[in-house]
């Protein structure tokens, strides 16, 4: 009888702990959904002053446009820049692209957009990516990372992944997963102000 009572107490405690953990998970995950941008903090040593902190420079790479012409990321420095990695098979990429396209058109060249297709040659081919682009008819400038130079430079592990780069060529924030229009606009504002957003 005593063992049954002890077993019931342990079971009740476990249920309370699991319920609390579930509630905490729900609260924390909803906060993560609301804030998807990771701010790129300047690198510094323990004794460096605020002025001595080094910002993280965007790594340069070369990709091709739809006509096979080469473009370097550094060609677009001078304005705030949105660097997005995507693939045509990626459902979350497809979901966010209409917002990216609308914001791109609304900004009218105030901010550069580089939509880089991760063209690995197997799951995503140049043909499948271009067919998707033709079907959607986005105004966004689409580029193809056929040798995966850009993807490797930025350590892209999942799609979509978006980086926000200021006009001087420094990464100020990044996010992975579907990005809402509000989060996209927040990232653009951070790129405009050099991370002060």
N, C-alpha and C positions, 0 to 999 in steps of 0.2 A: 504494500500500500504506500509506504514511504517512497519507494522508487518511482511509482506512478506519479505521485505528487511532484517529485523532483523533475521528472521528465516533462510534465505539464508546465512547470515553471520555466524550464529551459526553453521549451517550445514557444511559450508566450514571449519570453525575452527575445528570441530570434525573430519572431513575427514583428515585434515592435522595432527592433533594429533594422530589419529589411524594409519596413514601411518608412522609417525615417530616412534610410539611404535612398529609397525611391523618390521621396519628396525632395531631398537635397539634390539628387540628380536632375529632377525636373526643373528645379529653380535655376541651377547652374547652367544647364543646357539651354534654357531659354535666354539667359544672359549672353551666352556665347553666340547664339543665333543673331541677337541684336547687334553685337559688335564683332565684326568679322575681320577687321583690319589689324594687322600686327604692325606696330610702329617700329621703324628701323632706327634704333638708337645709335648715336655716334660712338665709335670705339674709343676707349681711353684706358690709360693705366690708372692704378689706384691713386697716384699722387698728381694726376693731370688736372689742370684748372679747366674751367668751362671753355675758355678760349682755345685751349690746346687739344680739345677733343677732335678726333678726325671723323668726318662723315664718311659713309660707305659709298664709294663710287660705283656707278652702274657698270657692269662688265660689258664690253663691246662684243659684237658678234656680227656675222653676215648671214642674211637670208635672201630668198628670191621672191620677186613678185610674180603675178600670174603670167607675165610675159617672159619670165626667166631672167630678168634683170636683177643684179645684185644690189642689196641695200645694207648698210651698216647701221646699227642702233645709233652710233655717234652722229650720223648724218642728221638726226632729228633733235639733237640737243639744242637748247636755246629757248624752247618752250616747255611747259609742263608736258609730261608724257605718260600715257597709259600703255603698259606692255602686258598683253594678255596671251596666254598659251591655251590653245583649244584643239579639238578634233571633231570631225563631222559625226563620228559614231557616239560622241559624248553627249548624253541627254542633258546634264546640267549646263554644258556649253551652249547647246541649242536654246535652252531656257533663258539664259542671260543675254544672248546676242541681240535680241530686239531692243533691249534697254540701252546697250552699248551703242547700237546704231543710232537710236533716237538722240542720245546725248551728244554723240559725235556730230550729227547734223545740226543740232541746236547751237553748238559751240562755234561752228563755222570757222574752224582753223585756229582757234585760240589755244587749243590743246592738241598735241599729236597723239594719234592712236596707232599702235602697231599690234595687229591681231595675228599672232604667229601660230600657224598650224603645225602641230607636232607630226610631221610626215615621216613616219618610221619605215615606210615601204612595205609593211606587212598588214598590220591592222588598219593603218591609215596610209593610203597611197595618194600620190599627186592627183591621179585621175578621180578618185572618190572625193577628195577635198575640193577640187575644182568643180566637180559636178554639183556638190552641195552649194558652193558659192554662187554658181550660175543659177541654181534653182531659187535661192533666197534673194538674190539681187540686192545685197546690202551695199550701202555707200561706204562702209568702213574699208580702210586699206587692209587687204589680206595679204599675208606673206607666208612662205612655206619653208620650214626648217628641214630640208631634205637630208642634211648630214647630221642633224640633231645637235649642232654646235650651240645654238641658243638655249635649247632645253637643258643641255649639260652644264652650260655656264651658270644657269640660274637654279640648278638642282631641282628641276621640276619633277615631282614624284606623283602628282595627281592632277587631273584636269577638271575644271578650269583652274588656272592659277593666274593672278593678276598682280603686277608690280606698278607702283606709282613713283615716278622719277621727276625730280624738280628740273627747272630750266638749266641748271648748272651741271646736270648729269649725275645727281646723287639720289640713291634710293631712299625714299622717305617712309614708305609703307608698302605692305603687300597683304594679299588675302588669297585663300584657296576655297574652292567650292563655289556654288552659285552666289553671285553678288547681286544684291538688290540695287535698284536705281539709287536709293538714298545712300547706300554704302559707296557706290561708285562715285557719286557726287562729293561725298565726304573725302574720299581718296584724292580726287582731282583738286579739291580745295587745299588739301595738305601739300600736294605737288606744287600748287601755285604759290604757297607761302613758305615753301622749304621745310615742311613738317610741322609748322606751327598751326595746327588746325583744330 
